[in-house]
Amino acid sequence: WLGLEVLEGAVVGGAVGPAVAFRSTGNGFVVGGRIAAQPALKSTRLVDGGWTEIQSLATENGETLMTLSLAVAPNGYAFVGWTQADGGLTNAWRTRNRDPNGWTDTGLLEADNVNVAQGVRVAASPEGDAIAVWTQGDVVSAEPYAVSSLAWGNSFVPVTQDGGQQNPVVVMAAGGATTVAWSHNSNIWIARA
């Protein structure tokens, strides 16, 4: 083990995460945070055997970090999805890191801004495309990222059921082939695109 470092040394609130993901080259990311902090979400990268300076990701001050997910594509793009509560709503957020530009494209993943968002998960393809999935209002929602346009797409509901959907997970293979699984009414459901 090479060195011990503190990513988040909170004096207030508990820790959330961490999430760790690496490229086949050995470079990678660690993202973590604390439940009540300003700002709550931080990251560092391992590049050529050394950790970079810790960066704060764009989170709103005074909001409570709930969950987070991290994916890294072979081209070095990193994607983070998380939920945070502002005392009224719990929203789903996303951002990406494209070296050397750092963390950019931070924004809401919302299908609506009324229901509670939960369980954000992100996945990346070998080409650098990505997808974020989460539940909101008991429905699985998704938002794609296209490396060809360097932009996030529109949120959509991949499958319609009668509510009660929870705990989504997602993987993305070459060519953007995506599989999403979630629980619903004591069953596990799977959808592919």
Secondary structure, DSSP 8 states (H G I E B T S, - for coil): ------S---SSS-EEEEEEEE-TTS-EEEEEEESB-SS-EEEEEEETTEE---EE----TT-EEEEEEEEE-TTS-EEEEEEEE-SS-EEEEEEEE-TTS-EEEEEE--S-SSS-EEEEEEEE-TTS-EEEEEEETTEEEEEEEETTTTEE---B-SS--SS-EEEEEEEE-GGG-EEEEEEETTEEEEEE-
